[in-house]
């Protein structure tokens, strides 16, 4: 087993630095120097940008990425999205307020869940 144990990540120490902040007008590009001296180009979306156009958002991102720019702002809002709690059918009670019986309903309930996933 150990002869096939390859590292998949390089761990390193990241020292704290002062935050880099920038304020610029909608529709403009601002070059920002990073702590290591490299520069990135940030593009803020236009004031009349439509965040409800999914294809337009993807096109906008790709067009500006090709120019070496990172787009910032609200890029896309799905008008038909549903609340995550409704989607997952979660309970209204916070989990830390539920009893052990409610959190651990037993092996029969687990068997039913596992069967539904097969």
N, C-alpha and C positions, 0 to 999 in steps of 0.2 A: 504494500500500500504506500509506504513512504517513498519509494522510488518514483512514483507518479505524482507526488505532491508538489505541484508547481504553484508559484505565487501568481495570483491573478491581479493583485493591486500592489502599488508601491505606496507605502505609508510615509508621510512626511509631516513635518511640523510647520504650521502656518502661524506666523506671528501676527499679533494684532496691529492694525494700521488705522490711521484716521479715515473716516468715511469720505468718499469722493461724492460730492453733490454737484448738480448742474441744473440750471433753470434756463430754458430756451423756449422760443415762441413756437406755436403749432405750425407744422409744415416746413420747419427748418431742420438743418443738420448741424450738430455740434460735435466737434472733435474733442475727446476727453483723454487726457494723459493718465495712464495707470501708474501705480506705485513703482513698477519695474521699468518705467520709461516708454512702454509701448502705448500706442494710441488706438482708440476705437472711435468709430463714427456712429453717433446716435441720431436717428431720424424720428422726430415726433410727428405723429399723424396729423393731418390737416384738420382744421376746425369743422369742415363739412364732410369729413370721412364717415361712411356708413358702416357701423359695426354689425349690421344685420345681414350683410351680403357675404356669405361663407366663401364662395368662389372668388369674389373680389378681395377678400382678406388674404387668401392663400396666394393669389396673384401679386398683391401688393407686397407681401413678405418676400416672395421669390424675386421679384423685380429689384427690390432694394438690397437683398442679400447679394445679388449678382454685382451690385455696385459697391459691395463691402460695407453696407450699412446695417445697423441693428435697429429695427423698428421698435418704438416705445409707444405706449398708450393702450387703450382698450381696443383690441383688434377684432374680436368677434363675440357676439352674444347670440346664443341660439334662442329664437323667440318661442320655440316649442319645448324648451327644456322643462323638466319637472323637478319638483323638490326632491332632494336626495332621500330624505326620510320617507317620503311617499313611495319612491322607487324601490327602496330597500325594505319597505313595510316594517319599519322599526317601531318600537313602543314609545309612548309619550313620556314614560317615567325614565329618569336618568338611570344608567346601569348601576351606579353605586347606591341607588335606593331600592333596587330589586332584591328579593329574598334569594337564598341559596336554591330553593326549590324552583323558582322562576328561571334562574340562571343555569341550573343543571337539571333539566327535566327528566333525566334517566335514560337508560340504554334503549328503550323502545322508541323514544323520540329520535335518538341518534340513528338507530337502524332505519327509521322512516326517511330521515334526511339523506343518509347514504344511499338508500334505494332510489331516491329521486334523482340522484346524480349519476346513476349508471346508465 
